[in-house]
Amino acid sequence: MGIKVVRFFIVLALPFLLAVSVEADVSMWERMCGACHDGTTVLNGKVVVDKEQIKAKYKTLDDLVKAVSCEGAPCMNILKHDEKLVRQVGKELGIKDTAKK
């Protein structure tokens, strides 16, 4: 009886442990931005910019934060007030922290 109980709890815990380990490997870009900024999503009749276009368009993290927090981007409301998260995503993309002088 004791072995059956232990096996039961192992079977219940295994999917949870696997989910936790997989989630840790997902980047912030993939978790927060990648679904919409995939180069195929259309919003208001325009294709949303993809990862490479964002890297080319925004030279510094300040530029990226400013673009996300602008009033003309209602779809970005979830990130609008989380500058730290936007900066983390920008760093993952390879955007520089400050402009070269």
C-alpha positions in Angstrom: 0.0 0.0 0.0 2.8 2.4 0.9 4.6 1.9 -2.5 1.3 2.6 -4.4 0.9 5.9 -2.5 4.5 6.9 -3.3 4.1 6.0 -7.0 0.8 8.0 -7.1 2.5 11.1 -5.8 5.4 10.7 -8.2 3.0 10.4 -11.1 1.3 13.6 -9.9 4.5 15.5 -9.4 6.3 14.5 -12.6 4.3 16.8 -15.0 4.7 19.7 -12.6 8.4 19.2 -12.3 8.8 18.9 -16.1 6.7 22.1 -16.6 8.9 24.1 -14.2 12.1 22.9 -15.9 10.8 23.8 -19.4 9.6 27.2 -18.4 13.0 28.2 -17.1 14.5 27.7 -20.5 12.0 30.1 -22.3 13.5 33.5 -22.8 11.6 36.7 -21.9 11.3 37.5 -25.6 9.6 34.2 -26.3 7.4 34.5 -23.3 6.3 38.1 -23.7 6.9 39.3 -27.3 7.6 36.5 -29.7 4.0 35.4 -30.4 3.0 38.8 -31.8 6.3 39.9 -33.1 6.8 36.9 -35.4 6.7 38.8 -38.7 3.3 37.3 -39.6 0.9 38.9 -37.1 -1.3 41.6 -38.6 -2.6 44.5 -36.5 -4.6 47.3 -37.9 -3.9 46.2 -41.4 -0.1 46.2 -40.9 2.3 43.3 -40.2 3.8 43.7 -36.7 7.6 44.1 -36.8 9.7 41.1 -36.1 12.7 40.5 -33.9 15.3 41.6 -36.5 13.3 44.7 -37.4 13.1 45.7 -33.8 16.9 45.2 -33.4 17.5 47.4 -36.5 15.0 50.1 -35.5 15.9 50.7 -31.9 19.6 51.5 -31.3 19.4 51.8 -27.5 17.3 50.4 -24.7 16.0 53.9 -24.0 14.6 54.1 -27.5 12.9 50.7 -27.1 11.4 51.7 -23.7 10.1 55.0 -25.1 8.5 53.2 -28.1 6.7 50.6 -25.9 5.4 53.2 -23.5 4.0 55.6 -26.1 0.3 56.2 -26.2 0.0 55.0 -29.8 0.7 51.4 -28.9 -2.4 50.2 -27.0 -1.5 46.6 -27.6 1.6 47.1 -25.5 -0.3 48.1 -22.4 0.8 44.9 -20.6 4.4 46.1 -20.8 3.9 49.8 -20.8 4.6 50.3 -17.1 7.3 47.6 -16.7 10.4 49.3 -17.9 12.6 46.6 -16.3 11.0 43.9 -18.3 11.3 45.9 -21.5 15.0 46.5 -20.9 15.5 42.8 -20.2 13.9 41.8 -23.5 15.9 44.5 -25.3 19.1 43.1 -23.8 18.2 39.6 -24.9 17.8 41.0 -28.4 21.2 42.5 -28.2 20.2 46.2 -28.1 22.8 48.4 -26.5 22.2 50.0 -23.1 23.3 53.4 -24.3 24.2 55.0 -27.6 27.9 55.1 -28.6 29.4 58.6 -28.3 
